[in-house]
Amino acid sequence: MAKLGRIHVMIAQEMVARRVSVRRVAAQLDVDESTLRYRLGRPLDAPDGRAARPTALAGWDERVDAVLARFDDARVVRDGTGRCEAQQLHAILEREHGFAGSYQAVRRYLKRRFPAAPIQAVRRVETAPGVQAQHDWFDFEARVAGERLALHGLIGTLSHCRASFVWVSATMTQLAWQTGHLALFQRYEGVPLWIRIDNLRTGVASGAGPTAVINPAFQTFAASCGFAVDPCRAARGSDKGKVERGVRTDRGVFADLFHAEWSSCEQLQMALDERTAWLHTQRQCPATGTTIAEALRAERPRLLPVPPVHEPFDCVVARRVSRDCLVSFEGRRYSVPFAWVGRSVEVRGTAAHVVVLAAGAEVARHARHTAARTVLVPAHYDGESTPTVRAPTPLGRRAALQLASLPAGFPSPASVHRPLSDYVALVDTMVNARGASLSTSMGMSSSMRTPT
């Protein structure tokens, strides 16, 4: 029921004077009938006698102050930063001082004794075109392929024109976080200078606000795309109020899509994009007074170009290349061209590959999560020496044969019945034959060069 205020009493008096029953007036005002009769029977400006009654905490000021001081409550402690809630105060007074009053009595006591806290004003900020976008996750359920799935939507809002887009994902991993950003940039048709995000772990490794430590993988992703990360302060949803409002309103705008039947998430994504495009033609941009669609077209030239090719990654580390041309990553060792021995390289873990970058370019790529613990590419050990690194010793003839596929004449492993010495002799015979052939050809070339 509604609270009966002075204006309600004045309306009720006027309606009763026009011969409307008190019961009907109470129903229309959504107040209790007995309360309305009591207020109509008293003079309008008569003081409320309940305010003069002694409270259950009369004479308890010192004990209450002691409990509040224990919590560093700013109401009794100079420069205090804490606050003791009425429920906590009531429980302590009951347990330690035998207080027999109610919780509501404690609430009324605090309200009478201490003035209300000052209202916190909120600064309203309007950014210039192309400067900022605000991104955040929200959860929803949708029926896909006959199954009710818990999905996640990454919503992005350009702060100037208020253009808002939603990208659907089944996960909230680092790969999904980066892929979603790229999907939003493609819908913006550009990249803003700053992206304001919440303090989720895929974006912020520790801290919050200006002192936050950005997740290394996301920091590298941001640098490659050309934007800066702007985390919100802790527990300050108003720092990204434009996207927060989008989360509240779009849940209702897209509610029918979330309850419909879809054959795939891609079909749902297409429907969300179509609905978004229509909404941009219906909604007004507060900063320009035009539709959001018109404001978005005007803002797009101010955005940075979308990176032409980018592969999302969920892990990025710096590793030093060992003397055997290997870097360690996720419990495995991967080969790198020998020219980078002794230098630090960047190792990224993508969805399917381990990518090694150096000097801003990719120098090696391997399959990720293989059963092998050491993954080698023989070509990484070939080439000419550099001023700082000598090339590895070239492979000998026997080593080359052993690393190459078995030549014709070698039996299959299933038909081996001879001792190992026979195979050693066979290899030696093949090597000697190849050496003799090489010597003969060299001799012939030498005789051709001998003057007559």
C-alpha positions, -999 to +999 in steps of 0.1 A: +000+000+000+010+036-006+022+059+022-005+083+033+009+118+029-005+153+035-016+157-002-035+124+000-054+136+031-063+168+013-076+148-017-095+125+006-112+154+024-123+169-009-137+136-022-155+128+011-170+163+010-185+154-024-202+124-008-177+097-019-175+069+007-143+066+028-139+030+017-140+039-020-115+068-014-091+044+005-093+019-024-086+046-050-056+060-030-044+024-022-042+031+016-057+013+046-093+024+053-088+026+091-057+047+086-076+071+063-104+074+088-079+082+116-063+109+095-096+124+084-107+126+121-076+147+131-069+183+121-047+184+090-019+204+108-021+186+141+013+173+153+018+136+154+020+126+191+041+096+183+071+117+177+071+129+213+070+094+228+102+081+244+119+054+223+130+020+235+166+033+232+162+063+254+193+066+276+213+041+254+233+068+236+267+059+251+262+022+244+251+028+209+280+052+203+304+025+215+291+000+191+291+025+162+327+035+171+337-002+169+327-001+132+345+032+126+311+047+118+314+082+103+283+093+124+303+092+157+339+089+146+356+119+131+369+111+096+354+076+100+350+056+068+328+027+080+292+022+086+272+000+111+238-010+097+207-010+119+205-048+117+241-052+130+235-026+157+203-044+169+220-078+170+249-065+191+227-046+215+206-077+220+236-101+224+259-079+245+236-055+264+203-074+267+183-050+245+147-061+244+134-037+218+126-044+181+147-039+150+123-012+139+129+007+171+166+008+163+159+021+128+136+049+142+163+058+168+190+061+142+168+081+119+158+106+147+192+110+161+214+112+130+206+134+100+202+117+066+234+112+046+240+138+019+228+128-016+256+119-039+254+139-071+264+122-103+284+139-130+269+137-165+295+134-192+290+136-230+320+125-250+330+136-285+324+114-315+348+085-318+362+088-283+346+062-262+325+030-262+312+011-232+311-027-232+296-052-207+282-087-205+247-097-196+231-132-193+199-145-209+183-177-219+172-187-254+158-218-271+182-230-297+178-263-317+150-274-293+171-269-262+170-241-236+205-226-234+221-202-210+238-176-232+258-144-228+254-112-246+283-087-250+266-053-254+286-024-267+274+012-268+291+042-285+289+069-259+283+098-283+257+085-307+242+058-283+244+032-311+241-002-292+249-037-305+247-072-290+270-101-298+259-136-286+283-161-271+280-194-253+311-186-230+327-157-214+363-168-218+392-145-229+388-158-265+351-149-264+359-115-249+383-106-277+361-121-304+331-102-291+351-069-292+361-076-328+324-083-337+313-050-321+340-031-339+328-045-372+293-034-364+306+001-354+327+000-386+356+014-366+374+013-333+369+041-306+399+056-288+388+042-254+368+012-243+353+014-208+348-019-192+338-034-158+365-051-136+359-086-149+390-109-149+392-112-187+398-074-187+414-065-154+440-087-136+438-068-103+425-036-088+400-012-103+396+022-119+427+043-126+450+019-106+438-013-123+463-037-137+449-048-172+449-084-181+481-090-202+462-108-230+436-081-232+462-054-230+481-069-259+448-072-278+439-036-272+474-024-283+470-044-316+436-029-322+446+007-313+424+014-283+431+021-247+413+003-218+394+024-193+382+003-163+354+015-140+359+023-104+350-005-080+313-008-074+305+022-096+280+012-122+274+048-130+308+050-146+294+032-176+258+043-172+251+043-210+257+006-214+241-002-181+210+015-193+212-005-225+213-037-206+181-028-187+162-015-218+174-041-243+163-070-221+127-059-227+132-049-264+147-083-272+125-103-249+104-118-277+136-129-296+149-146-264+117-166-261+114-176-298+127-209-313+160-207-332+178-234-352+212-219-343+229-191-324+239-176-358+202-173-367+195-156-333+224-132-340+210-122-373+176-114-357+193-093-330+212-073-356+180-067-377+161-056-346+191-033-336+191-016-370+154-009-367+158+005-332+185+029-344+160+044-368+134+049-340+155+061-311+168+097-308+204+106-300+205+130-270+237+146-281+227+155-317+189+154-316+189+132-348+181+095-349+208+072-336+212+058-372+220+093-385+243+101-355+261+067-361+268+075-397+282+109-387+304+093-360+319+065-381+345+087-399+359+096-365+366+060-355+399+042-361+399+015-388+391-020-378+422-043-378+420-062-411+432-095-397+433-104-360+433-138-343+419-137-308+441-153-281+435-161-244+471-162-232+501-141-240+535-144-223+571-133-229+597-161-232+634-162-237+646-185-265+670-212-252+702-224-269+684-253-284+659-229-301+630-237-279+605-217-258+583-231-230+546-226-230+518-245-212+541-274-202+554-279-237+584-267-257+581-253-291+609-246-317+617-211-329+641-200-358+676-201-343+682-164-351+662-156-320+683-176-296+690-156-264+663-130-271+628-126-258+598-133-280+560-131-274+541-163-273+503-163-278+478-191-273+450-189-298+421-213-302+441-238-322+477-226-324+507-214-304+519-183-322+554-169-316+560-133-325+592-112-326+599-077-339+562-073-345+559-103-369+550-139-366+581-162-367+566-196-357+533-213-355+525-247-339+494-268-331+482-261-296+474-288-269+492-316-287+501-349-270+538-342-278+557-323-252+584-311-276+572-298-309+599-292-335+601-277-371+634-288-386+635-258-409+640-236-377+675-250-374+686-242-410+700-211-425+730-187-423+746-174-392+736-139-379+760-114-363+748-125-329+739-162-333+759-189-351+739-214-371+735-249-356+759-275-368+745-290-401+732-325-401+756-353-412+748-378-438+737-405-413+716-381-393+699-369-425+691-405-434+678-412-399+656-382-399+644-389-435+618-415-443+631-451-447+644-457-482+633-486-504+648-519-493+641-514-456+616-540-443+585-529-425+586-531-386+561-560-387+585-582-407+617-576-388+634-609-379+671-601-382+693-588-355+701-550-352+737-555-365+723-565-399+705-531-402+737-512-390+756-529-418+729-521-443+730-484-433+768-484-436+767-500-470+742-474-482+763-445-468+795-458-483+778-463-517+765-428-516+800-415-506+817-435-534+792-421-559+799-386-546+837-391-548+835-405-583+815-375-595+839-351-578+868-369-594+852-367-628+846-330-624+883-325-612+896-344-643+875-322-665+892-292-650+927-306-654+946-289-683+959-311-710 
